[in-house]
């Protein structure tokens, strides 16, 4: 089946906007946890929430456009699954941001900084993989990009597991233990969500290979 160029542009522009939005959210989270200025932290946390709303709007637009167009880059369900999976990443980053902000943790720890960095790297990798999908024939390169994201997610698992073990061994305040555990879990979930997107991408590549 031939694909209309303008139809391709509509959907790939939306996917690229969604992935770029996630990368921007991750960048702001990284800036926030590395900042010692509380005003700057709060500003970035608030901006992340605004970008989460933008993510939802883009996802809704994909759902709407996919229902109207007869010709599209790939199947409607796959397009909706991809948009929803990217939106889940935005949800996870926003959740991590909210927990750091609302829990008012006494100190931004090294594991939190490391996880924020890995969220940034997985989100940047996701943006690159989504951009590469404009040429599904280049599947080997896209699979490689997806594998790189999975490696970063594994690194995030390691950071989380070691940090959680350290908390159990050394944190004597039960409330702080709960706070830090929830924050770390939310941050690790953001990298999990990036890996989930790669599974959708790989499924699309296999179906359209």
Rosetta constraint file for C-alpha pairs under 8 A:
AtomPair CA 3 CA 7 HARMONIC 7.27 0.50
AtomPair CA 3 CA 8 HARMONIC 7.14 0.50
AtomPair CA 3 CA 71 HARMONIC 6.26 0.50
AtomPair CA 3 CA 72 HARMONIC 6.54 0.50
AtomPair CA 3 CA 73 HARMONIC 6.65 0.50
AtomPair CA 4 CA 8 HARMONIC 6.46 0.50
AtomPair CA 4 CA 71 HARMONIC 6.89 0.50
AtomPair CA 4 CA 72 HARMONIC 7.62 0.50
AtomPair CA 5 CA 9 HARMONIC 6.23 0.50
AtomPair CA 6 CA 10 HARMONIC 6.31 0.50
AtomPair CA 7 CA 11 HARMONIC 6.59 0.50
AtomPair CA 7 CA 69 HARMONIC 7.61 0.50
AtomPair CA 7 CA 71 HARMONIC 6.82 0.50
AtomPair CA 7 CA 72 HARMONIC 5.89 0.50
AtomPair CA 7 CA 73 HARMONIC 7.44 0.50
AtomPair CA 8 CA 12 HARMONIC 5.95 0.50
AtomPair CA 8 CA 72 HARMONIC 6.32 0.50
AtomPair CA 8 CA 73 HARMONIC 5.64 0.50
AtomPair CA 9 CA 13 HARMONIC 5.68 0.50
AtomPair CA 10 CA 14 HARMONIC 6.39 0.50
AtomPair CA 11 CA 15 HARMONIC 6.22 0.50
AtomPair CA 11 CA 62 HARMONIC 6.99 0.50
AtomPair CA 11 CA 72 HARMONIC 7.65 0.50
AtomPair CA 11 CA 73 HARMONIC 7.52 0.50
AtomPair CA 12 CA 16 HARMONIC 5.94 0.50
AtomPair CA 12 CA 131 HARMONIC 7.76 0.50
AtomPair CA 12 CA 134 HARMONIC 6.59 0.50
AtomPair CA 13 CA 17 HARMONIC 6.01 0.50
AtomPair CA 14 CA 18 HARMONIC 6.14 0.50
AtomPair CA 14 CA 58 HARMONIC 6.53 0.50
AtomPair CA 14 CA 61 HARMONIC 7.94 0.50
AtomPair CA 14 CA 62 HARMONIC 6.87 0.50
AtomPair CA 15 CA 19 HARMONIC 6.20 0.50
AtomPair CA 15 CA 83 HARMONIC 6.77 0.50
AtomPair CA 15 CA 130 HARMONIC 6.86 0.50
AtomPair CA 16 CA 20 HARMONIC 5.97 0.50
AtomPair CA 16 CA 127 HARMONIC 6.93 0.50
AtomPair CA 16 CA 130 HARMONIC 6.34 0.50
AtomPair CA 16 CA 131 HARMONIC 5.97 0.50
AtomPair CA 17 CA 21 HARMONIC 6.01 0.50
AtomPair CA 17 CA 58 HARMONIC 7.67 0.50
AtomPair CA 18 CA 22 HARMONIC 6.40 0.50
AtomPair CA 18 CA 55 HARMONIC 6.03 0.50
AtomPair CA 18 CA 58 HARMONIC 6.36 0.50
AtomPair CA 18 CA 59 HARMONIC 7.58 0.50
AtomPair CA 18 CA 83 HARMONIC 7.59 0.50
AtomPair CA 18 CA 86 HARMONIC 6.79 0.50
AtomPair CA 18 CA 87 HARMONIC 7.48 0.50
AtomPair CA 19 CA 23 HARMONIC 6.29 0.50
AtomPair CA 19 CA 86 HARMONIC 6.64 0.50
AtomPair CA 19 CA 123 HARMONIC 7.58 0.50
AtomPair CA 19 CA 126 HARMONIC 6.69 0.50
AtomPair CA 19 CA 127 HARMONIC 4.85 0.50
AtomPair CA 19 CA 130 HARMONIC 6.95 0.50
AtomPair CA 20 CA 24 HARMONIC 6.21 0.50
AtomPair CA 20 CA 127 HARMONIC 5.89 0.50
AtomPair CA 21 CA 25 HARMONIC 6.29 0.50
AtomPair CA 21 CA 51 HARMONIC 6.76 0.50
AtomPair CA 21 CA 54 HARMONIC 7.80 0.50
AtomPair CA 21 CA 55 HARMONIC 6.82 0.50
AtomPair CA 22 CA 26 HARMONIC 6.25 0.50
AtomPair CA 22 CA 55 HARMONIC 7.71 0.50
AtomPair CA 22 CA 86 HARMONIC 7.59 0.50
AtomPair CA 22 CA 89 HARMONIC 6.91 0.50
AtomPair CA 22 CA 90 HARMONIC 5.50 0.50
AtomPair CA 22 CA 123 HARMONIC 6.42 0.50
AtomPair CA 23 CA 27 HARMONIC 6.16 0.50
AtomPair CA 23 CA 120 HARMONIC 6.61 0.50
AtomPair CA 23 CA 123 HARMONIC 4.95 0.50
AtomPair CA 23 CA 124 HARMONIC 5.56 0.50
AtomPair CA 23 CA 127 HARMONIC 6.83 0.50
AtomPair CA 24 CA 28 HARMONIC 6.26 0.50
AtomPair CA 25 CA 29 HARMONIC 6.27 0.50
AtomPair CA 25 CA 48 HARMONIC 5.40 0.50
AtomPair CA 25 CA 51 HARMONIC 6.73 0.50
AtomPair CA 25 CA 90 HARMONIC 7.29 0.50
AtomPair CA 25 CA 93 HARMONIC 6.96 0.50
AtomPair CA 25 CA 94 HARMONIC 7.81 0.50
AtomPair CA 26 CA 30 HARMONIC 6.19 0.50
AtomPair CA 26 CA 93 HARMONIC 6.72 0.50
AtomPair CA 26 CA 116 HARMONIC 7.33 0.50
AtomPair CA 26 CA 119 HARMONIC 6.11 0.50
AtomPair CA 26 CA 120 HARMONIC 4.91 0.50
AtomPair CA 26 CA 123 HARMONIC 6.68 0.50
AtomPair CA 27 CA 31 HARMONIC 6.26 0.50
AtomPair CA 27 CA 120 HARMONIC 5.86 0.50
AtomPair CA 28 CA 32 HARMONIC 6.07 0.50
AtomPair CA 28 CA 44 HARMONIC 5.65 0.50
AtomPair CA 28 CA 45 HARMONIC 7.53 0.50
AtomPair CA 28 CA 47 HARMONIC 7.86 0.50
AtomPair CA 28 CA 48 HARMONIC 6.86 0.50
AtomPair CA 29 CA 33 HARMONIC 6.32 0.50
AtomPair CA 29 CA 44 HARMONIC 6.94 0.50
AtomPair CA 29 CA 45 HARMONIC 7.09 0.50
AtomPair CA 29 CA 48 HARMONIC 7.53 0.50
AtomPair CA 29 CA 93 HARMONIC 7.72 0.50
AtomPair CA 29 CA 97 HARMONIC 6.59 0.50
AtomPair CA 29 CA 116 HARMONIC 6.55 0.50
AtomPair CA 30 CA 34 HARMONIC 6.33 0.50
AtomPair CA 30 CA 113 HARMONIC 7.23 0.50
AtomPair CA 30 CA 116 HARMONIC 5.10 0.50
AtomPair CA 30 CA 117 HARMONIC 6.09 0.50
AtomPair CA 30 CA 120 HARMONIC 6.93 0.50
AtomPair CA 31 CA 35 HARMONIC 6.12 0.50
AtomPair CA 31 CA 41 HARMONIC 7.75 0.50
AtomPair CA 31 CA 44 HARMONIC 7.66 0.50
AtomPair CA 32 CA 40 HARMONIC 6.87 0.50
AtomPair CA 32 CA 41 HARMONIC 4.57 0.50
AtomPair CA 32 CA 42 HARMONIC 7.81 0.50
AtomPair CA 32 CA 44 HARMONIC 6.05 0.50
AtomPair CA 32 CA 45 HARMONIC 7.22 0.50
AtomPair CA 33 CA 41 HARMONIC 7.21 0.50
AtomPair CA 33 CA 108 HARMONIC 6.43 0.50
AtomPair CA 33 CA 112 HARMONIC 7.44 0.50
AtomPair CA 33 CA 113 HARMONIC 6.09 0.50
AtomPair CA 33 CA 116 HARMONIC 7.38 0.50
AtomPair CA 34 CA 113 HARMONIC 6.74 0.50
AtomPair CA 35 CA 40 HARMONIC 7.02 0.50
AtomPair CA 35 CA 41 HARMONIC 6.46 0.50
AtomPair CA 36 CA 41 HARMONIC 7.80 0.50
AtomPair CA 37 CA 41 HARMONIC 6.30 0.50
AtomPair CA 38 CA 42 HARMONIC 6.14 0.50
AtomPair CA 39 CA 43 HARMONIC 6.09 0.50
AtomPair CA 40 CA 44 HARMONIC 6.22 0.50
AtomPair CA 41 CA 45 HARMONIC 6.20 0.50
AtomPair CA 42 CA 46 HARMONIC 6.10 0.50
AtomPair CA 42 CA 101 HARMONIC 7.21 0.50
AtomPair CA 43 CA 47 HARMONIC 6.20 0.50
AtomPair CA 44 CA 48 HARMONIC 6.14 0.50
AtomPair CA 45 CA 49 HARMONIC 6.57 0.50
AtomPair CA 45 CA 97 HARMONIC 5.85 0.50
AtomPair CA 45 CA 98 HARMONIC 7.01 0.50
AtomPair CA 45 CA 101 HARMONIC 7.00 0.50
AtomPair CA 46 CA 50 HARMONIC 6.57 0.50
AtomPair CA 47 CA 51 HARMONIC 6.30 0.50
AtomPair CA 48 CA 52 HARMONIC 6.24 0.50
AtomPair CA 48 CA 94 HARMONIC 6.16 0.50
AtomPair CA 48 CA 97 HARMONIC 7.39 0.50
AtomPair CA 49 CA 53 HARMONIC 6.69 0.50
AtomPair CA 49 CA 94 HARMONIC 6.04 0.50
AtomPair CA 50 CA 54 HARMONIC 6.57 0.50
AtomPair CA 51 CA 55 HARMONIC 6.21 0.50
AtomPair CA 52 CA 56 HARMONIC 6.48 0.50
AtomPair CA 52 CA 90 HARMONIC 5.84 0.50
AtomPair CA 52 CA 91 HARMONIC 6.63 0.50
AtomPair CA 52 CA 94 HARMONIC 6.54 0.50
AtomPair CA 53 CA 57 HARMONIC 6.39 0.50
AtomPair CA 54 CA 58 HARMONIC 6.32 0.50
AtomPair CA 55 CA 59 HARMONIC 6.21 0.50
AtomPair CA 55 CA 87 HARMONIC 5.89 0.50
AtomPair CA 55 CA 90 HARMONIC 6.72 0.50
AtomPair CA 56 CA 60 HARMONIC 6.13 0.50
AtomPair CA 56 CA 87 HARMONIC 6.55 0.50
AtomPair CA 57 CA 61 HARMONIC 6.23 0.50
AtomPair CA 58 CA 62 HARMONIC 6.38 0.50
AtomPair CA 59 CA 63 HARMONIC 6.43 0.50
AtomPair CA 59 CA 80 HARMONIC 7.87 0.50
AtomPair CA 59 CA 83 HARMONIC 5.39 0.50
AtomPair CA 59 CA 84 HARMONIC 6.42 0.50
AtomPair CA 59 CA 87 HARMONIC 6.75 0.50
AtomPair CA 60 CA 64 HARMONIC 6.20 0.50
AtomPair CA 61 CA 65 HARMONIC 5.98 0.50
AtomPair CA 62 CA 66 HARMONIC 5.87 0.50
AtomPair CA 62 CA 79 HARMONIC 7.45 0.50
AtomPair CA 62 CA 80 HARMONIC 6.76 0.50
AtomPair CA 62 CA 83 HARMONIC 6.83 0.50
AtomPair CA 63 CA 67 HARMONIC 6.45 0.50
AtomPair CA 63 CA 80 HARMONIC 5.95 0.50
AtomPair CA 64 CA 68 HARMONIC 6.71 0.50
AtomPair CA 65 CA 69 HARMONIC 6.27 0.50
AtomPair CA 66 CA 72 HARMONIC 7.44 0.50
AtomPair CA 66 CA 76 HARMONIC 5.87 0.50
AtomPair CA 66 CA 79 HARMONIC 7.47 0.50
AtomPair CA 66 CA 80 HARMONIC 7.79 0.50
AtomPair CA 67 CA 76 HARMONIC 7.54 0.50
AtomPair CA 72 CA 76 HARMONIC 7.58 0.50
AtomPair CA 74 CA 78 HARMONIC 6.88 0.50
AtomPair CA 74 CA 79 HARMONIC 6.85 0.50
AtomPair CA 74 CA 204 HARMONIC 7.59 0.50
AtomPair CA 74 CA 208 HARMONIC 7.42 0.50
AtomPair CA 75 CA 79 HARMONIC 6.28 0.50
AtomPair CA 76 CA 80 HARMONIC 6.20 0.50
AtomPair CA 77 CA 81 HARMONIC 6.00 0.50
AtomPair CA 78 CA 82 HARMONIC 6.03 0.50
AtomPair CA 78 CA 200 HARMONIC 7.48 0.50
AtomPair CA 78 CA 204 HARMONIC 6.70 0.50
AtomPair CA 79 CA 83 HARMONIC 6.20 0.50
AtomPair CA 80 CA 84 HARMONIC 6.01 0.50
AtomPair CA 81 CA 85 HARMONIC 5.99 0.50
AtomPair CA 81 CA 200 HARMONIC 6.98 0.50
AtomPair CA 82 CA 86 HARMONIC 6.25 0.50
AtomPair CA 82 CA 197 HARMONIC 6.68 0.50
AtomPair CA 82 CA 200 HARMONIC 6.07 0.50
AtomPair CA 82 CA 201 HARMONIC 7.14 0.50
AtomPair CA 83 CA 87 HARMONIC 6.20 0.50
AtomPair CA 84 CA 88 HARMONIC 6.17 0.50
AtomPair CA 85 CA 89 HARMONIC 6.68 0.50
AtomPair CA 85 CA 193 HARMONIC 7.24 0.50
AtomPair CA 85 CA 196 HARMONIC 6.83 0.50
AtomPair CA 85 CA 197 HARMONIC 5.35 0.50
AtomPair CA 85 CA 200 HARMONIC 7.70 0.50
AtomPair CA 86 CA 90 HARMONIC 6.67 0.50
AtomPair CA 86 CA 193 HARMONIC 7.86 0.50
AtomPair CA 86 CA 194 HARMONIC 7.47 0.50
AtomPair CA 86 CA 197 HARMONIC 6.30 0.50
AtomPair CA 87 CA 91 HARMONIC 6.20 0.50
AtomPair CA 88 CA 92 HARMONIC 6.16 0.50
AtomPair CA 88 CA 193 HARMONIC 6.35 0.50
AtomPair CA 89 CA 93 HARMONIC 6.25 0.50
AtomPair CA 89 CA 190 HARMONIC 5.71 0.50
AtomPair CA 89 CA 191 HARMONIC 7.79 0.50
AtomPair CA 89 CA 193 HARMONIC 5.07 0.50
AtomPair CA 89 CA 194 HARMONIC 6.00 0.50
AtomPair CA 90 CA 94 HARMONIC 6.09 0.50
AtomPair CA 90 CA 190 HARMONIC 7.96 0.50
AtomPair CA 91 CA 95 HARMONIC 6.07 0.50
AtomPair CA 92 CA 96 HARMONIC 6.21 0.50
AtomPair CA 92 CA 186 HARMONIC 6.57 0.50
AtomPair CA 92 CA 187 HARMONIC 7.30 0.50
AtomPair CA 92 CA 189 HARMONIC 6.33 0.50
AtomPair CA 92 CA 190 HARMONIC 4.77 0.50
AtomPair CA 92 CA 193 HARMONIC 7.24 0.50
AtomPair CA 93 CA 97 HARMONIC 6.14 0.50
AtomPair CA 93 CA 186 HARMONIC 7.69 0.50
AtomPair CA 93 CA 187 HARMONIC 6.90 0.50
AtomPair CA 93 CA 190 HARMONIC 5.60 0.50
AtomPair CA 94 CA 98 HARMONIC 6.11 0.50
AtomPair CA 95 CA 99 HARMONIC 6.19 0.50
AtomPair CA 95 CA 186 HARMONIC 6.44 0.50
AtomPair CA 96 CA 100 HARMONIC 6.31 0.50
AtomPair CA 96 CA 183 HARMONIC 6.05 0.50
AtomPair CA 96 CA 184 HARMONIC 7.93 0.50
AtomPair CA 96 CA 186 HARMONIC 4.84 0.50
AtomPair CA 96 CA 187 HARMONIC 5.24 0.50
AtomPair CA 96 CA 190 HARMONIC 7.79 0.50
AtomPair CA 97 CA 101 HARMONIC 6.17 0.50
AtomPair CA 98 CA 102 HARMONIC 5.76 0.50
AtomPair CA 98 CA 103 HARMONIC 7.98 0.50
AtomPair CA 99 CA 103 HARMONIC 5.46 0.50
AtomPair CA 99 CA 104 HARMONIC 7.97 0.50
AtomPair CA 99 CA 182 HARMONIC 7.46 0.50
AtomPair CA 99 CA 183 HARMONIC 5.77 0.50
AtomPair CA 99 CA 186 HARMONIC 7.87 0.50
AtomPair CA 100 CA 104 HARMONIC 6.13 0.50
AtomPair CA 100 CA 105 HARMONIC 6.46 0.50
AtomPair CA 100 CA 183 HARMONIC 6.16 0.50
AtomPair CA 101 CA 105 HARMONIC 7.80 0.50
AtomPair CA 103 CA 179 HARMONIC 6.41 0.50
AtomPair CA 105 CA 176 HARMONIC 7.56 0.50
AtomPair CA 105 CA 179 HARMONIC 6.97 0.50
AtomPair CA 105 CA 180 HARMONIC 7.23 0.50
AtomPair CA 108 CA 112 HARMONIC 6.39 0.50
AtomPair CA 108 CA 113 HARMONIC 7.17 0.50
AtomPair CA 109 CA 113 HARMONIC 6.45 0.50
AtomPair CA 110 CA 114 HARMONIC 6.08 0.50
AtomPair CA 111 CA 115 HARMONIC 5.99 0.50
AtomPair CA 111 CA 159 HARMONIC 6.31 0.50
AtomPair CA 111 CA 160 HARMONIC 7.19 0.50
AtomPair CA 111 CA 163 HARMONIC 6.23 0.50
AtomPair CA 111 CA 184 HARMONIC 7.91 0.50
AtomPair CA 112 CA 116 HARMONIC 6.11 0.50
AtomPair CA 112 CA 184 HARMONIC 6.55 0.50
AtomPair CA 112 CA 187 HARMONIC 7.71 0.50
AtomPair CA 113 CA 117 HARMONIC 6.29 0.50
AtomPair CA 114 CA 118 HARMONIC 6.31 0.50
AtomPair CA 114 CA 159 HARMONIC 7.46 0.50
AtomPair CA 115 CA 119 HARMONIC 6.06 0.50
AtomPair CA 115 CA 156 HARMONIC 6.12 0.50
AtomPair CA 115 CA 159 HARMONIC 7.06 0.50
AtomPair CA 115 CA 160 HARMONIC 7.76 0.50
AtomPair CA 115 CA 184 HARMONIC 7.89 0.50
AtomPair CA 115 CA 187 HARMONIC 6.39 0.50
AtomPair CA 115 CA 188 HARMONIC 6.82 0.50
AtomPair CA 116 CA 120 HARMONIC 6.24 0.50
AtomPair CA 116 CA 187 HARMONIC 7.08 0.50
AtomPair CA 117 CA 121 HARMONIC 6.31 0.50
AtomPair CA 118 CA 122 HARMONIC 6.04 0.50
AtomPair CA 118 CA 152 HARMONIC 6.55 0.50
AtomPair CA 118 CA 153 HARMONIC 7.66 0.50
AtomPair CA 118 CA 155 HARMONIC 7.89 0.50
AtomPair CA 118 CA 156 HARMONIC 6.45 0.50
AtomPair CA 118 CA 191 HARMONIC 7.37 0.50
AtomPair CA 119 CA 123 HARMONIC 5.98 0.50
AtomPair CA 119 CA 187 HARMONIC 7.49 0.50
AtomPair CA 119 CA 190 HARMONIC 6.52 0.50
AtomPair CA 119 CA 191 HARMONIC 5.62 0.50
AtomPair CA 120 CA 124 HARMONIC 6.07 0.50
AtomPair CA 121 CA 125 HARMONIC 6.07 0.50
AtomPair CA 121 CA 152 HARMONIC 7.47 0.50
AtomPair CA 122 CA 126 HARMONIC 6.03 0.50
AtomPair CA 122 CA 149 HARMONIC 5.37 0.50
AtomPair CA 122 CA 152 HARMONIC 6.34 0.50
AtomPair CA 122 CA 153 HARMONIC 7.29 0.50
AtomPair CA 122 CA 191 HARMONIC 6.45 0.50
AtomPair CA 122 CA 194 HARMONIC 6.39 0.50
AtomPair CA 123 CA 127 HARMONIC 6.20 0.50
AtomPair CA 123 CA 194 HARMONIC 6.74 0.50
AtomPair CA 124 CA 128 HARMONIC 6.34 0.50
AtomPair CA 125 CA 129 HARMONIC 6.18 0.50
AtomPair CA 125 CA 145 HARMONIC 6.69 0.50
AtomPair CA 125 CA 146 HARMONIC 7.75 0.50
AtomPair CA 125 CA 148 HARMONIC 7.48 0.50
AtomPair CA 125 CA 149 HARMONIC 6.13 0.50
AtomPair CA 126 CA 130 HARMONIC 6.11 0.50
AtomPair CA 126 CA 145 HARMONIC 7.88 0.50
AtomPair CA 126 CA 146 HARMONIC 7.61 0.50
AtomPair CA 126 CA 149 HARMONIC 7.18 0.50
AtomPair CA 126 CA 194 HARMONIC 6.75 0.50
AtomPair CA 126 CA 197 HARMONIC 7.84 0.50
AtomPair CA 126 CA 198 HARMONIC 7.76 0.50
AtomPair CA 127 CA 131 HARMONIC 6.15 0.50
AtomPair CA 128 CA 132 HARMONIC 6.20 0.50
AtomPair CA 128 CA 145 HARMONIC 7.50 0.50
AtomPair CA 129 CA 133 HARMONIC 6.50 0.50
AtomPair CA 129 CA 142 HARMONIC 5.77 0.50
AtomPair CA 129 CA 145 HARMONIC 5.75 0.50
AtomPair CA 129 CA 146 HARMONIC 6.75 0.50
AtomPair CA 130 CA 134 HARMONIC 7.69 0.50
AtomPair CA 132 CA 136 HARMONIC 7.60 0.50
AtomPair CA 132 CA 138 HARMONIC 7.81 0.50
AtomPair CA 132 CA 142 HARMONIC 6.35 0.50
AtomPair CA 133 CA 138 HARMONIC 7.99 0.50
AtomPair CA 133 CA 142 HARMONIC 7.10 0.50
AtomPair CA 135 CA 139 HARMONIC 7.95 0.50
AtomPair CA 136 CA 205 HARMONIC 6.60 0.50
AtomPair CA 136 CA 208 HARMONIC 7.47 0.50
AtomPair CA 136 CA 209 HARMONIC 7.48 0.50
AtomPair CA 137 CA 209 HARMONIC 7.06 0.50
AtomPair CA 138 CA 142 HARMONIC 6.64 0.50
AtomPair CA 139 CA 143 HARMONIC 6.01 0.50
AtomPair CA 139 CA 205 HARMONIC 6.44 0.50
AtomPair CA 139 CA 209 HARMONIC 7.63 0.50
AtomPair CA 140 CA 144 HARMONIC 6.25 0.50
AtomPair CA 141 CA 145 HARMONIC 6.33 0.50
AtomPair CA 142 CA 146 HARMONIC 6.26 0.50
AtomPair CA 143 CA 147 HARMONIC 6.18 0.50
AtomPair CA 143 CA 202 HARMONIC 6.80 0.50
AtomPair CA 144 CA 148 HARMONIC 6.31 0.50
AtomPair CA 145 CA 149 HARMONIC 6.54 0.50
AtomPair CA 146 CA 150 HARMONIC 6.43 0.50
AtomPair CA 146 CA 195 HARMONIC 7.73 0.50
AtomPair CA 146 CA 198 HARMONIC 5.36 0.50
AtomPair CA 146 CA 202 HARMONIC 7.83 0.50
AtomPair CA 147 CA 151 HARMONIC 6.34 0.50
AtomPair CA 148 CA 152 HARMONIC 6.41 0.50
AtomPair CA 149 CA 153 HARMONIC 6.20 0.50
AtomPair CA 149 CA 194 HARMONIC 7.25 0.50
AtomPair CA 149 CA 195 HARMONIC 6.35 0.50
AtomPair CA 149 CA 198 HARMONIC 7.70 0.50
AtomPair CA 150 CA 154 HARMONIC 6.25 0.50
AtomPair CA 150 CA 195 HARMONIC 5.73 0.50
AtomPair CA 151 CA 155 HARMONIC 6.37 0.50
AtomPair CA 152 CA 156 HARMONIC 6.29 0.50
AtomPair CA 152 CA 191 HARMONIC 7.82 0.50
AtomPair CA 153 CA 157 HARMONIC 6.28 0.50
AtomPair CA 153 CA 191 HARMONIC 5.36 0.50
AtomPair CA 153 CA 192 HARMONIC 6.27 0.50
AtomPair CA 153 CA 194 HARMONIC 7.90 0.50
AtomPair CA 153 CA 195 HARMONIC 6.74 0.50
AtomPair CA 154 CA 158 HARMONIC 6.42 0.50
AtomPair CA 155 CA 159 HARMONIC 6.37 0.50
AtomPair CA 156 CA 160 HARMONIC 6.11 0.50
AtomPair CA 156 CA 188 HARMONIC 6.18 0.50
AtomPair CA 156 CA 191 HARMONIC 6.97 0.50
AtomPair CA 157 CA 161 HARMONIC 6.04 0.50
AtomPair CA 157 CA 188 HARMONIC 6.71 0.50
AtomPair CA 158 CA 162 HARMONIC 6.12 0.50
AtomPair CA 159 CA 163 HARMONIC 6.05 0.50
AtomPair CA 160 CA 164 HARMONIC 5.97 0.50
AtomPair CA 160 CA 184 HARMONIC 6.45 0.50
AtomPair CA 160 CA 185 HARMONIC 7.31 0.50
AtomPair CA 160 CA 188 HARMONIC 6.59 0.50
AtomPair CA 161 CA 165 HARMONIC 6.14 0.50
AtomPair CA 162 CA 166 HARMONIC 6.21 0.50
AtomPair CA 163 CA 167 HARMONIC 6.21 0.50
AtomPair CA 164 CA 168 HARMONIC 6.28 0.50
AtomPair CA 164 CA 181 HARMONIC 6.66 0.50
AtomPair CA 164 CA 184 HARMONIC 7.94 0.50
AtomPair CA 165 CA 169 HARMONIC 6.25 0.50
AtomPair CA 166 CA 170 HARMONIC 5.97 0.50
AtomPair CA 166 CA 171 HARMONIC 7.79 0.50
AtomPair CA 167 CA 171 HARMONIC 5.05 0.50
AtomPair CA 167 CA 177 HARMONIC 6.57 0.50
AtomPair CA 167 CA 181 HARMONIC 7.87 0.50
AtomPair CA 168 CA 177 HARMONIC 7.55 0.50
AtomPair CA 171 CA 176 HARMONIC 7.41 0.50
AtomPair CA 171 CA 177 HARMONIC 6.07 0.50
AtomPair CA 172 CA 177 HARMONIC 7.55 0.50
AtomPair CA 173 CA 177 HARMONIC 6.17 0.50
AtomPair CA 174 CA 178 HARMONIC 6.30 0.50
AtomPair CA 175 CA 179 HARMONIC 6.26 0.50
AtomPair CA 176 CA 180 HARMONIC 6.04 0.50
AtomPair CA 177 CA 181 HARMONIC 5.96 0.50
AtomPair CA 178 CA 182 HARMONIC 6.08 0.50
AtomPair CA 179 CA 183 HARMONIC 6.24 0.50
AtomPair CA 180 CA 184 HARMONIC 6.04 0.50
AtomPair CA 181 CA 185 HARMONIC 5.99 0.50
AtomPair CA 182 CA 186 HARMONIC 6.10 0.50
AtomPair CA 183 CA 187 HARMONIC 6.27 0.50
AtomPair CA 184 CA 188 HARMONIC 6.12 0.50
AtomPair CA 185 CA 189 HARMONIC 6.05 0.50
AtomPair CA 186 CA 190 HARMONIC 6.57 0.50
AtomPair CA 187 CA 191 HARMONIC 7.16 0.50
AtomPair CA 188 CA 192 HARMONIC 6.46 0.50
AtomPair CA 189 CA 193 HARMONIC 6.12 0.50
AtomPair CA 190 CA 194 HARMONIC 6.52 0.50
AtomPair CA 191 CA 195 HARMONIC 6.44 0.50
AtomPair CA 192 CA 196 HARMONIC 6.30 0.50
AtomPair CA 193 CA 197 HARMONIC 6.48 0.50
AtomPair CA 194 CA 198 HARMONIC 6.73 0.50
AtomPair CA 195 CA 199 HARMONIC 6.71 0.50
AtomPair CA 196 CA 200 HARMONIC 6.76 0.50
AtomPair CA 197 CA 201 HARMONIC 6.27 0.50
AtomPair CA 198 CA 202 HARMONIC 5.99 0.50
AtomPair CA 199 CA 203 HARMONIC 6.17 0.50
AtomPair CA 200 CA 204 HARMONIC 6.30 0.50
AtomPair CA 201 CA 205 HARMONIC 6.27 0.50
AtomPair CA 202 CA 206 HARMONIC 6.21 0.50
AtomPair CA 203 CA 207 HARMONIC 6.22 0.50
AtomPair CA 204 CA 208 HARMONIC 6.07 0.50
AtomPair CA 205 CA 209 HARMONIC 5.56 0.50
